[in-house]
Amino acid sequence: MIDSHTHLYWERFDGDRSAVIDRARAAGVEAMIVIGVDPRSNASALELARSSPDLHASVGFHPNDLEDLDDAAWSRLDQDLADEQVVAIGETGLDYYWKKPVAPQFEALHRHFALAEKHDLPLVIHTRDSIDDLLGEIERWGRPLRGVLHCFSGNPDQARRGLELGFDLSFAGPLTYKKAEDLRQACAEAPIERLHVETDCPFLPPQSRRGQRNEPAFLPEVLAKLAELHHLDLAEADRLTSANSRRLFAL
């Protein structure tokens, strides 16, 4: 398995990070992508990626972490994107849940689009209460982009629209939640060749771990639900989704 979206630098892992990574490996997770969200976590993601060949970094600025960015921060991001440990840019996107100013989010999103083109990297896209606007911005960009809509939370129509725009879909713990029927339908209808699995740890643990800190070792529960929805055995679902992640992120 490949956990296509982790935040292993998060302080909730400070006491047992090495054990968390060891448990992931024991559970069959062969690679983990560590996603930065601001200058500090970008540096941490790179440090982790340099520590082990099964860890990789993505760097960018989350839409909720834009307040203190200056030209130097953007220049550093540009430099980091040339690092051989970096396999993607982001996470970036739009987040309306926290009612933060929208204009800076759109500006940052467009800057990420331009950097993705410059460095020929896939985008890791975050959306919360904003998916239609986000897809509209990809359309308006007018040039092909690629990447993944991480922790996909939209409906089947939005999933189809994202796929048509060149983006893969990644599913996390919410795929297993009891009331997530719309999400499961979106997953079931999407082509398996465009799907990934992730934990988004330490957030969004799968159903059997609700209330706990999430970690990559819990990824099999997400994969099992995806396999069920696509009428595959676990090994085949693993083979296909892992191949998708290797392709998108050039692992």
C-alpha positions as CSV (number, residue, x, y, z in Angstrom):
1,M,0.0,0.0,0.0
2,I,1.0,3.6,-0.5
3,D,-0.3,6.2,1.9
4,S,-0.6,9.1,-0.5
5,H,-1.3,11.8,2.2
6,T,0.2,12.0,5.7
7,H,1.2,14.7,8.1
8,L,3.8,12.6,10.1
9,Y,5.6,15.7,11.3
10,W,2.6,16.7,13.4
11,E,3.3,17.2,17.1
12,R,0.8,14.4,18.0
13,F,3.5,12.0,16.6
14,D,6.4,13.6,18.6
15,G,6.4,10.9,21.3
16,D,6.4,7.8,19.0
17,R,7.0,8.9,15.4
18,S,9.5,6.1,14.7
19,A,7.1,3.5,16.1
20,V,4.3,4.9,14.0
21,I,6.4,4.5,10.9
22,D,7.5,1.0,11.9
23,R,3.8,0.0,12.5
24,A,3.0,1.3,9.0
25,R,5.6,-0.9,7.4
26,A,4.5,-3.9,9.4
27,A,0.9,-3.3,8.2
28,G,2.1,-3.4,4.5
29,V,2.5,0.3,3.8
30,E,5.5,0.5,1.4
31,A,5.6,4.3,0.9
32,M,4.2,7.4,2.6
33,I,4.0,10.9,1.2
34,V,4.4,13.6,3.9
35,I,2.5,16.7,3.0
36,G,3.6,20.2,4.1
37,V,1.1,23.0,4.7
38,D,3.3,26.0,5.6
39,P,7.1,26.9,5.7
40,R,7.8,25.1,8.9
41,S,6.0,21.9,8.0
42,N,7.5,21.9,4.5
43,A,10.9,21.8,6.1
44,S,9.8,19.0,8.4
45,A,8.4,17.0,5.4
46,L,11.7,17.3,3.6
47,E,13.6,16.3,6.7
48,L,11.5,13.2,7.0
49,A,11.8,12.4,3.3
50,R,15.5,12.5,3.6
51,S,15.5,10.1,6.5
52,S,14.2,7.1,4.7
53,P,13.7,5.9,1.1
54,D,10.0,5.0,1.8
55,L,9.1,8.6,2.8
56,H,8.5,11.3,0.2
57,A,7.6,15.0,0.5
58,S,5.1,17.4,-1.0
59,V,5.4,21.1,-0.1
60,G,3.0,23.9,-0.4
61,F,0.8,26.4,1.5
62,H,-2.6,25.2,2.8
63,P,-5.4,27.7,2.3
64,N,-5.8,28.0,6.1
65,D,-2.1,28.9,6.5
66,L,-1.6,32.0,4.3
67,E,-1.5,34.9,6.7
68,D,2.2,35.2,7.4
69,L,3.6,34.4,3.9
70,D,5.9,36.9,2.3
71,D,8.0,36.9,-0.9
72,A,10.8,35.0,0.8
73,A,8.4,32.2,1.7
74,W,7.3,31.9,-1.9
75,S,10.9,32.0,-3.1
76,R,11.8,29.2,-0.7
77,L,8.8,27.1,-1.9
78,D,10.1,27.5,-5.5
79,Q,13.5,26.3,-4.4
80,D,12.1,23.4,-2.4
81,L,10.1,22.2,-5.4
82,A,13.4,21.5,-7.2
83,D,14.5,19.1,-4.4
84,E,14.7,15.5,-5.5
85,Q,12.8,14.4,-2.4
86,V,9.7,16.4,-3.5
87,V,7.1,14.5,-5.5
88,A,4.2,17.0,-5.6
89,I,3.2,20.6,-4.7
90,G,0.6,21.3,-2.0
91,E,-1.4,20.9,-0.3
92,T,-3.2,23.9,-1.8
93,G,-6.8,24.6,-2.5
94,L,-9.8,26.4,-1.1
95,D,-11.4,26.1,2.3
96,Y,-14.6,28.0,3.1
97,Y,-15.3,26.2,6.4
98,W,-13.3,28.5,8.6
99,K,-14.6,31.7,7.0
100,K,-11.2,33.0,6.2
101,P,-10.7,35.7,3.5
102,V,-11.3,34.1,0.1
103,A,-9.2,36.4,-2.2
104,P,-5.8,35.3,-0.7
105,Q,-6.8,31.7,-1.2
106,F,-7.5,32.2,-4.9
107,E,-4.2,34.1,-5.3
108,A,-2.3,31.4,-3.6
109,L,-4.1,28.7,-5.6
110,H,-3.1,30.3,-8.8
111,R,0.5,30.7,-7.7
112,H,0.6,26.9,-6.9
113,F,-0.9,26.2,-10.4
114,A,2.0,28.2,-12.0
115,L,4.6,26.5,-9.9
116,A,3.2,23.1,-10.8
117,E,3.6,24.0,-14.4
118,K,7.1,25.3,-13.9
119,H,8.3,22.3,-12.0
120,D,6.2,19.7,-13.8
121,L,4.7,18.4,-10.6
122,P,1.3,17.1,-9.6
123,L,-0.9,19.2,-7.3
124,V,-2.3,18.0,-4.0
125,I,-5.6,19.7,-3.7
126,H,-7.6,20.4,-0.5
127,T,-11.2,21.4,-0.7
128,R,-13.7,22.0,2.2
129,D,-17.1,23.4,1.4
130,S,-15.6,24.7,-1.8
131,I,-15.3,22.0,-4.4
132,D,-17.4,23.6,-7.1
133,D,-15.4,26.8,-6.9
134,L,-12.2,24.9,-6.9
135,L,-13.1,22.9,-10.0
136,G,-14.2,26.1,-11.6
137,E,-10.7,27.6,-11.0
138,I,-9.1,24.6,-12.6
139,E,-11.3,25.0,-15.6
140,R,-10.6,28.7,-15.9
141,W,-6.8,28.1,-15.7
142,G,-7.2,27.0,-19.3
143,R,-4.1,24.8,-19.4
144,P,-3.8,21.2,-18.4
145,L,-3.0,20.5,-14.8
146,R,-2.6,17.2,-13.0
147,G,-2.8,16.0,-9.5
148,V,-5.1,14.6,-6.9
149,L,-8.2,15.8,-5.1
150,H,-7.1,14.6,-1.7
151,C,-9.5,13.1,0.9
152,F,-12.2,13.5,-1.7
153,S,-15.5,14.5,-0.1
154,G,-17.7,15.4,-3.0
155,N,-20.6,13.7,-4.8
156,P,-20.5,11.5,-7.9
157,D,-21.0,14.4,-10.3
158,Q,-18.2,16.4,-8.7
159,A,-16.0,13.3,-8.9
160,R,-16.7,13.0,-12.6
161,R,-15.9,16.6,-13.2
162,G,-12.6,16.4,-11.3
163,L,-11.6,13.3,-13.3
164,E,-12.5,15.1,-16.6
165,L,-10.2,18.0,-15.6
166,G,-7.3,15.6,-15.2
167,F,-7.3,15.0,-11.5
168,D,-7.2,11.7,-9.6
169,L,-9.3,11.1,-6.5
170,S,-7.9,10.0,-3.1
171,F,-10.0,8.5,-0.4
172,A,-9.4,8.5,3.3
173,G,-11.2,7.4,6.5
174,P,-14.5,9.0,5.7
175,L,-15.1,6.4,3.0
176,T,-15.7,4.0,5.8
177,Y,-18.1,6.2,7.8
178,K,-21.7,4.9,8.2
179,K,-23.4,7.9,6.6
180,A,-21.0,8.5,3.7
181,E,-23.2,6.9,1.0
182,D,-22.7,9.7,-1.5
183,L,-18.9,9.3,-1.1
184,R,-19.0,5.6,-1.5
185,Q,-21.1,6.0,-4.7
186,A,-18.5,8.5,-6.0
187,C,-15.7,6.0,-5.3
188,A,-17.6,3.0,-6.8
189,E,-18.4,4.9,-10.1
190,A,-14.8,6.3,-10.6
191,P,-12.4,4.2,-12.6
192,I,-10.0,2.3,-10.4
193,E,-7.1,3.5,-12.5
194,R,-7.6,7.0,-11.1
195,L,-7.9,6.2,-7.4
196,H,-5.6,6.5,-4.4
197,V,-5.9,5.8,-0.7
198,E,-4.6,7.9,2.2
199,T,-4.9,8.4,5.9
200,D,-4.5,12.2,6.2
201,C,-3.1,11.2,9.6
202,P,-3.3,12.3,12.3
203,F,-6.8,13.3,11.2
204,L,-9.9,11.3,10.0
205,P,-9.3,7.8,11.3
206,P,-11.4,5.1,9.7
207,Q,-14.7,3.9,11.3
208,S,-13.2,1.3,13.7
209,R,-10.7,3.9,15.0
210,R,-13.1,6.8,15.4
211,G,-11.9,9.1,18.3
212,Q,-8.3,7.9,18.0
213,R,-5.2,9.5,16.5
214,N,-5.0,8.3,12.9
215,E,-1.8,6.7,11.5
216,P,-0.6,5.0,8.3
217,A,-1.0,1.5,9.9
218,F,-4.8,2.1,9.7
219,L,-4.7,2.4,5.9
220,P,-5.9,-1.2,5.2
221,E,-9.4,-0.4,6.5
222,V,-9.7,2.4,3.8
223,L,-8.3,0.1,1.1
224,A,-10.7,-2.7,2.2
225,K,-13.7,-0.5,1.7
226,L,-12.4,0.7,-1.7
227,A,-11.8,-3.0,-2.7
228,E,-15.4,-3.9,-1.6
229,L,-16.9,-1.0,-3.7
230,H,-15.0,-2.1,-6.8
231,H,-15.6,-5.9,-6.3
232,L,-11.9,-6.6,-5.9
233,D,-9.9,-8.6,-3.5
234,L,-7.6,-6.6,-1.2
235,A,-4.4,-7.6,-3.0
236,E,-5.7,-6.5,-6.4
237,A,-7.0,-3.2,-5.0
238,D,-3.6,-2.7,-3.4
239,R,-1.8,-3.4,-6.6
240,L,-3.9,-1.0,-8.6
241,T,-4.0,1.9,-6.2
242,S,-0.3,1.6,-5.5
243,A,0.5,1.6,-9.2
244,N,-1.7,4.8,-9.5
245,S,0.3,6.5,-6.8
246,R,3.6,5.5,-8.3
247,R,2.6,6.8,-11.6
248,L,1.2,10.2,-10.4
249,F,4.0,10.9,-8.0
250,A,6.8,9.3,-10.1
251,L,7.8,7.1,-7.1
